[in-house]
Amino acid sequence: MRDVVVQDPFWGPRQELLRTRTLAAQYDQLVATGRLGALALTWTPGSEEPTPHPFWESDIAKWLEAASYVLGTHPDAALEAKVDGVIAALAGAQGEDGYLNVYFTVVAPGQRFTDLRDAHELYSAGHLIEAGVAHHEATGRTTLLVVVTRLADLLCREFGPGGAHHGGYCGHEEVELALVRLYRVTGERRYLDLALTFVDARGTQPHYFELEHGRRGTPGFFGEHFPQREQRRREFEEYNQSHLPVREQTEVVGHAVRAMYLYSAMADLAAETGDDGLRAACERLWTHLTTRRMYVTGGIGDSRHNEGFTRDHALPNETAYAETCASIGLVFWASRMAGLTGRATYVDVLDRALHNGVIAGVSADGQRFFYENPLASDGTVERADWFDCACCPPNLARLEASLGSYIYATSPDAVAVDLYIGSTLTADVAGARIRLRQETAGPGADRVVLRVAAAAPATWSLLLRAPSWARSVSVGVNGGPPDGVAPVGADGYVRLRREWADGDTVEIRFEVDVRRVHASTLVAADAGRVALTHGPFVYCLEGIDLDVPAHAVVLGESTPQPRATPSGVVPDLAGPAWGETRGRADLDALYFTERAPRTEIAVTAVPYHSWNNRGRSTMAVWLREA
């Protein structure tokens, strides 16, 4: 995390806003809602204090993780004092055996690990473990790592071979990938083994459906007819991806965030153990998601009913769920798949999700948040300060704070540039210490310059991702102009292998234009419509810029083109279109036998991530096409 410093005209200000406002606002919410105070363990029945919730620790942990990343690159005494205070409170709330969950300590003592399906104990433990690893990696300190290691050791005793709960697994995946992270920083094999145990148990025993059915004690609980009961069982098990052993799964189903965290763990374990079955399952599931069930914004999960997936090509726009956490989970999984396979196609999806589905989740002032991210609005949707289930705001904070870890990838004799974001990388490559500085006008810019600083010449490969949003890539070295279209390998990278020396430069040119994107004809919601993209950004229309609702705009043959904005980083798109309206008649009747009159209008499309920053209005990503 400390090897990359972001210095980007688009992302730099966003990270500064995170450091100066978002983290403070979220900390205040953790205090105001009682999450931090609950760690004092003073709640009693009838208390005026807010009743602790089983997954409050997860919100605290994600904030700690984000704050730790910030401290790793931008030391801040005031923030460090807050972090130290939270760590001390967590340590004080931890039991002698390592257990750490306030709800099961003061609200439901004696009931820990009795409701693995719904209570989120292991989910919260996973986020605490991730925070401990992040704090150690970012600051070099072990104060939180010691706490979470004690917790992880308890999980090994309880859920490992011979443990009282061996064979059980959490209804909400997260602890699996966290244990892999803990293994990587400690080298303790038992954590990796427990992660694999959890993953292998899913879809086998115990069947939580049957446990719930047994508690209710009524054979007809899920319907008197056997087919109905079996359908309910399938839905129940798909919700947390326990319908089949993970290596046999072929379709992305159920709760979207849970699925992304499970698949991230599977990719991690495939990388660590060389398990071809896990890798093959990940690749099958990836293909299914990206060709059947992913929004053009990188949002995933079409249904509020299960916070996840329903069926192939069901991608409604106004009712899209597309939870912010789900897009964040997709970034996690895509990054792991890129590392596992070395293929740029995964980074293309990461790029799309990051610059659209993820960062739409936070307002321009860094203090209001979306939980759901629809692709159309009737004007009633707006961000909120916080949520009772507050998973998204601190999750987004930890991703933005850790952005540097997604820009580059390294191997012993190669550096890959995955994201074109202004930054400086410090790394050891081919036995030499190098610094690679990336200069760009922002994501989606048509020119990038890389500058090498090295103590001694060394031969290594520089891999430049050929992004799917560029029609071609040209490359020039050491002042030579980019000459012709550079050859792109089957892995999606332009590869430059040479002896690199101090002062070497690489200039990259992209052919970038505005694209009209058409959906599969199987997506009913997008029939006859197009989405506009430029670089990694998806665009939308907002009613605040129009005299007609956004859904009443019809694009003609002319495609809106980039227009500079006051920030000068990400352009708007502007051009002529048609607007349909009947005026007063639309208020006096619902249906007409003639088409609405069309009037030529000027439209301005804004990046999807920026919508709803100027107040509530209609919004549409998919636009009708004449």
N, C-alpha and C positions, 0 to 999 in steps of 0.2 A: 504493500500500500504506500509505503514511503518512497518507492522508486519512481513514482510518476507525479509530477506537479502540473495541474491544468492551468493553461494560460490562453484561454480561448475567448474570442469576442462574444460568443453566444453562451457558453457554459461557464466562463469565468464569473460574470455577474450573477448567474444563478447560484453558483456555489457560495459567492460572497453573501447573497441574500439568505442562503441556508445558514451560514455561520452567524450572521448578525441578527436575524429575525426569526427564522423558522424554528431553530432549535430552542430559542428562548420561549417562543409562543407555545411550543409543544411541552416544554418543561412546566410552564405555568399551568397547562391543562392537566398534566400528571399530578400536580399539587392540588388544583381546584377540585378535581373529581375524586380525590381521596386515594388515588393509586399509590402514591409515594407514602402518604401517612399510614396506610394499612400495614406497611412493613414493620411498624412499631408493635404490631400484634396486640393492640389495645382494644380491638373490637370485641364486644360481648353482645349476646342477645338483648334486644331492646335498646341498644346503643344508638345515639344520635349520629354516629359516624356512618358514612356510606358503607353498605354491606359489601365486603370484598367479593370479587368475581373470580372464578377459577383461572381465567386467562389474563388477569391484570398484569402479571409478571412479564408476559410477552410484549406488552406495550412499553413497559419500562426498559426491557432488554433491547428492543429495537432502537429506542432513543439512545441508550448507552452505546450501542454499536455505531450509530451515526456520529455521535459526539466523539467517540474514540477515533474514527477515521479523520475527523477534522483536526483533532489534536496531533495526529501523526504528521500532518503537513503544515498546520498553522497553530503553533503553540498559543494558548490563551489561558491565562491564570484563572480568570473568573469561571470559564467553562470547566477547567480542570477541577476546580473546587467543587462545582456541582457534581461532576462525575464521581469524584472521591466520596462525596456525601452519599450518593445513591449506592455506591459499592458497599460502603460501611453499613448502610441500612439493610441491604440484601444479606450481608454476612451476619448481621444481628438477628435476622429472621430465619436463618438456616438452623435446622435441627441438628442435634448431636450426630445423627447418623448420615447427615448430608442432605436430608429432604428439604425442599424449598418450594412451598406453595402456600400462600397465606390462607386461601379459602379452606384448604383441608387441614390447616393448622388451628384456625380459630372458629370457623363457621361449621365445618363438618369433620371434626377430629375423629379419627378411627375409620374414616371411609376412603382413605387414599387408595388409588389404583383399583377401586371397585366399579368405576364407570369409565372404562377406557374408550368407549365409543363416543361419548359426548363431552366429557369433562375437560378435555384439552390439557391434562396434566403433562403428558410427554411433549406435546406441542410447545407449551410454555417452557418446559425444561430445555427443549431444543433451542429456543431463542436465547435463553440465558447462556447456554453453552456457546452459541455463535457470538454473543456479546463478549464473553470471556476471551475467546480466541482473538476477536478483533481488537480488544483493548490491549492484549499482550503484543500482538503483531504491530500495532500502531505506536504504542508507547514503550514497549520493552518491559513493562511492569507485570507482576504476577498477582496483584491483589484480587482481581476478579477471576483470574484463571484458577487460583486455588479454590475459590468458592465453587465454581462450576465443575471442576475436576472431582471434588467430593460428591457433588450431585450425580455426575456421570458414573462414579464408582458405585453409588447406591443402585443406579439403574442396572449396572452390570450384575450386581448381586441379586436383584429382584427378578430381572428378565432374562439373564443368561442361563446357561445349563444348570439345572438343579435349583433355580430360583423359584420362589412361590408363584411368580406370574410368568414363568417361561412359556412361550408360545403366544402370549398376548401382544397386541400392537395398538397404537393410538388411532382413533378414528380420524384425526387430522394429522396428516404427515408433516414432519418438520424435523423431529429429533434424529431421523435417519441421516440426513445430510449434515446436521450439526455434529454428529458423532464422527463422521469422516473428517470434518474440519479439525476436530479435537485430536484425532489420530495423527493428522498431518503435522500438527504443531508439537505434539508430545512424543510421537513415535510409539505410543502404547497400543499394541495390537488388539487388546480387548475391546477398545472402542470401535475399531473397524469391524471386529467380529460381531459386536452387538448390533451395529447398523445393518449388517448382512442378515442377522437373525430376524430383525424386524421386517426387512424387505421380503425375506423368504416366507415369513409367517402369513403375510397378507394374502388373502384369498384361500387360506387353508383353515386351520382351527385357531381360536374359537370362532364360530360363526355368530357374530353379534346379533344377527337377525334372530337366530334360534334362541339366544340368551334372552333377548327382549320378549320374544314370543313366550318363552317359559315363564318369565316374570308375570306376564299378564295372565297366564294360566288358562287361556281359552283357545281351543283348537280353531275356532272361527274368527280369531282376532283380526286377521288380515283379509277377512271375507270368507263366507261360508263355502265358496266354490274353490276347488283346488287350483284351477287355472288363474283365478284372481290372486290367490295367495302366492302362487309362483311368480306372477308379474310383480307383485309388491316386493317379494323377496329380491328379485332382480334389481328393481329400482333402489331398494335399500342398500344392497351390496355395491351397486355401481356408484352410488353417491360418494363412497370413500374408497373406490377402486379395489374392493375386496371380492369382486364377483368371480375372479379367476386368479390363479397364481401369476405373479407379475410377468414371468417369461412367456406366458401363453396369451397375454393381452395384445389385442390388435387394434382396438378403437379407444380413442380418448373419450372418457365418459365421466359423468358425475360432477362433483364440485370442482371448479376449475383451479382454484388455488391449491387444494389438496393434491390434485393431479400433477401440477407443475412441481411441487416440492418432492413428490414421490419420484417423478421421472428424473429430477435433478440428482437425487440420491442414487438412483439406478445408474446414471451416467458416471457419477463419482466412483461407485463400486466397480463398474466395468473398467474404469481407468486404473484403479488400484489393484484389482485382482486378475485382470485379463479375462473376465467372464464374457465369453462370446454370446451366451444366451441373453444376458442383460443388455449387451450392446445391440443385438439384433432386435430385441423388443423395443428399445429406445428408437431405433431407426424406423421401425414400422409405425410406432405411435406418432413420431414426428411427421411422417408422410401423411398419415390420416388427419392430423390436426391442421397442417398447413394447406392441404388440398380440399378439405371438407368443412372445417369448423373454425376458421380464423377470420376476423374482420380485417378490412384493408388497413386499419389503423394499428394492427397488432393487438387489438383487443380480443379477448377470448371469453366465452361463456355467454350464451344468448338468453338465458332464463333467470329471472329473479327467484323463481320457485325453488330451484335447487342451487342457486348461485353458480350455475355451470352450464353444462351442455344438454341438449335434448336430442336432436337428430341431425344427420348430414344436411348441409346447405340451408339449415334454418338460421338465418342471420338477419333478423328484424332490426330495423334501425332505431326507431323511436323508443322501443322497449328493450333495446340491447342492454344487457347487464354489464358485461365487459369491466368487471371490477378492477380497480387500479392495482390491487395486490396480484391479480391474475396476470396482468401484463408484466409486472415486476417478476413474477415467477417464471414467465416465459423468457425473460432476459436471463435469469439464472440458468434455466435449462439450455437455452441456446448457447450461452457461453461455455457450458460444460461439454455440449456436443461438439462445438468447434474445437475445443481442446482435445477431446477424445479422438476426433477424426481428421483434424487438420483441414476441414473443408469450409470455404468462405460462405457457402449457402446458408449456414446457420447464423453467421454474423449479419447477413442481409436481413434476416428476420429480426435479430436483436436490434439492429439499426432502426428498422421500421417501428418496432414496439417502443423502443426507448424514446424516440423523437415524436411520438404521437400518443399511443395508448398510455404510456407511463406519465410523462410530464404534463399531460392535460389534467392530471390529478391534483395539481397545485396551482393556485392563483398567481398572478403577476407580482403580488405583494408578499407571497410566500406564507400566507397565514390562513388561507381558506382552501378547502379540499373537496374533491369529488370522490365518492365511494364507487358510484356507477358512472360509466362513460358512454352514454348513448351517442349514436351517429346522426340523430335528428332530434329536434326539440320543438314543442309547440309554444315555447316561451315561458314555461313554468319551472324549468330546471335551473338550479344555481348551486354553487359550492357552499359548504358549511364550515363553521369554525372547528368542529370536532364531532365525534360520533360516540354513542354508547359503546358500540363495538368499534374500537378505534384502531383497527389493524393497519389501515391504509396510510394515514399521515406519517407515522414513524417508519413504516416500511419504505415509503418513498424517500424519506430523509436519508435512510441508510444507503439506498441505492445511489442517490445523487452524490452523497459524500464519498462513496467508493468508486466513482466513475473512472478514476485513473486505472483501476485494475482491469477495465474492459477495453482500453484503447490499444494495448499492445499484447503480444504473446512472444515468449522467447523459448529457445531450445539451446543446447550447448553451442551450436554454431550458426544460429539464425535469429533474426528479429522479424516478426510479422507486424505490420501496421494494419490493424483491424478497423479502427474508427478514425475518421479524419477530423480530429479535434485538436486544436492548438495545445501543445503540452511539451514537457521535457521528460524523457526517460533516461534513467541511469541504470546500467546493467552490465554484467560480466558476460562477454560473448567471445568465444574462441580464445580464451585465456587472457583477454584484454578488457580493461574497464573502459566503457564508452558512455558518452552522452549523446542522445539523439533528440534534437529539438525539431518539433513540427510547427510550422507556421501556416496559418490558413485564415481566410476571411470568415470562416464559420462552416458548420455542417452543410454539405451540399454545394460549397463553393467550387468553381471550376479550376482552381489552381491551389496546389499545396507545395511547400518547399520543406525539405528535410535537410538538416545540417548536422554533420557528424563531428564530434569532438572525441579524440582518443589519444592516450599517452603514447601508443606505439601502433604501427600498422598491423593489421591482422586480416586474415581471409575469412569471410563469413557471408551468409546469404541474407539479403534484405527482401522480404516478401511484402508486396503492396497489394492489398485487396482491390479487386476490380468490382466496385459496387454495382448492384443491379440497377441502381437509379442513373447510372452513366451509360451512354450509348457506346463510348469507347474510352480508352485510357492511353495517353502518350507519356513517355518518360524521357527526360534528359539528365545527364550526369555531368557535374562540374562545369556548368556554364553552357554546355551544348544544348541547343534548343530541342524540346521534345520533338522527335522525328518519327512520324508515322504512328500507326496504331501498335501499341506494345502487345506482344503475344501473351495470352492469358492461359495458364495451365489448367489442367482438368480440375485442380483443387480451387480454382477461382482466384488465383494470385498471379501477379507479375513477379517473376523471380529474378533478382539481380545478385549474382555471385561474383565477388571480386575482392581484391585486397583493398580494404577501406583504411583511409588515413585521416589524420586530423585536418579539418577544413573541407573535407569532401561535401558536396551538396547534390541533392537530387530534386529536380523539379518535375512535378506530376501535373498533367493537364487532363481534365475530364470534359467530355462532351455532355453537357447537362441541358435539358430542355423541359418544358412543361408537357406532361403526358396525360392523356385521357385514359383512364383505367376502366375496363369493362369487367363486370363480374360474370361468372359462369351462368349460362342460361338456366341452370337448376336453382339459382338463388332468386326466388320469386320477388323478394323485397327490392331487388335492384334491376328488375327488368326494364329496359328502355332508359337506363340511367348510366351516368359515368361519374367517376371521381377524378379530381384533379390532383396531380402530384408534381413536385419539383424537388429534386434532391431526395433526401429521406423523408421529406415532409408531405403529409396529406393535408389538403385544404378543405375549407368549408365556407358556406355563405352564412352570414348572420343578418337577421331582419333589421338590426339597428342601422345597417348600411343601405337598406332597400325601402322602397315605397310599397312593396308587396311582401307577403310572407316568403321565407326562403324556399318553401316547397313549391311556390308558384313561379319560380324562375325556370326558363327553358334555354339551354345553350344552343346557339346556332352553329354555323360552320366555323366561326372565328373562336379560337381558344384564348382565354385570358392569359396575359403575359406578365412576367415579373415587373414589379414597380417598386422602387426604393421606398423604404419606410424611415421614420425618424431615427430608429435605432441603427439602421444601415446594415443589419446582420442577415435576417431572414426576410426576403421580400414578400410583399403581398402580390396577388395576381389580379390584374385589372383588364377589363375589356367589355365589349358589347354583348348583350344577351336579350332575351325576350322576357317580359313579365306579363302574367295573365291575371286579369282582375275584371270584375263586373261592377265594381263600386258599390253603390247602395243596394243593387239587386242581390248581391251576395248576403246581405243581412236580412232580406225579405223572403228569400226562398232557399231551399236546399238543392233542388235538382232542376236542370234545364235541358232542353233538347238540342241546344246549339253549343258549340265550343266557346269558351271564354275568349274575348278579344285579347290579342297580343300587342303589346306596346314595346318598342325598342327601348331598352334601359342600359345604363352603365352599371356593371357589377364589380365589386371588390371581394375577392376571396382571401381569407386570412388563414394562417396555419391553424390546423385543428387544435393544437395544444393551447392556443391562445384564446379560444372562444370563451364567452361568458365573463370576460374581464371588464366589459363596459356596461354591465347590467344585463338583465334578462331580456331575451328576444328569441324569435324563431331561429332555428339553425338547421342546416342540411349539409351532409357530406356528399351523398349521392344525388346528382342533379339530373333532371330530365333533359333529354337530348332530342332536338328537332330532327 
